[in-house]
Amino acid sequence: MTVLSLEVYRHLFRDDASLEAFVGVLETSTKEDETPLVTYKDRHVVTTLSPHAAEKLLSDRILRRLVEKPELLERLTKRLKDMKKDDIVE
């Protein structure tokens, strides 16, 4: 999964208020668990997911993968048991 951090592109906005306004539009578009399309000049740029929709998509994908390859559950369980406090990143 690619993460596109808007802070890297802060220079493309005339000021912080413009960037905040843009982020607000994106957040509002996913508030009701919508999946909006972002377009520009008749081009599909990106499809966004609400946090809830992204969580559901990922959890469904993980579950499907575990059903397809049950041995992954054993690997995951082992890794969780071997995890140390320093392995967790916030």
N, C-alpha and C positions, 0 to 999 in steps of 0.2 A: 504494500500500500504506500503510495506516495503522499507525503504531507506537504501542502503548499502553505507556508506561513506568510500571511500578508505583511508581517513586520519586515520581511526581507524586501518587500516592494513598497515600503513606506515612501520612498523617494518619488514614486509615480503619482502621489497625491499632493495637491497644492499645499495642504496643511493637515495637522492631526485631526481637526474637526471633519474634514472631507473623508479621511480614512475611517473615522468613527461612524460617520453617516453611512458609508458604504457597508461597513460591517453590520450596522443596525438593519439595513435593508435585507442583507443575507439572513440574519437571525430571524427577523420578522417573517420572512418567506417560509421558514421551516417551523414556526411556532405550533401550528396545528397539525404537526406530523405530516406535512405536505412534502412532496418531492418535486420542487420546481426545476424547470430547465432554465439555464442562463444562456441567452443568445446575444449575438452582436452581428448586425448587418446580415441577417438570414443565415448565420452560422451557429450551429449548436456548439457552445463553448464547454459547458459542463452541466451535469445534473447533480443537484445537491440533495443531501439527506438530513433530516432532523437528527439530533442526537439519539432519540428513541428509535427511529427507523434504522439508523446505523447499528445500534446495539442489537436490534432484532436480526438484521441482516447477518451480522458477524456471528451471533450465537447460533442462528440456523445453519450457517455455513460450517461452523465448528462441529455441530451435532451431525450434520450430513457426512462430514469427513470422518468422524469417529465411527459412524455406522459402516462406511465403506472400508475403513481400515481400523478394526478394533485394537490392533497392536499399538496404535497411537495412544490409546487411553492408558495402557500400561506405562509407556514412556513418559506421558504427562504426569501420571501419579508418582513415578520415581523421581522426576525432576522437582516436583513440589515437595516431596519428602526430603530431598537433598538440599533444598533451598536454604540459604543462610540469610540472616537479617540484612546484610549488605547487598544482597541480590535484588532487593526491592527498590525501585526507583519511583519517586513521586512525579 
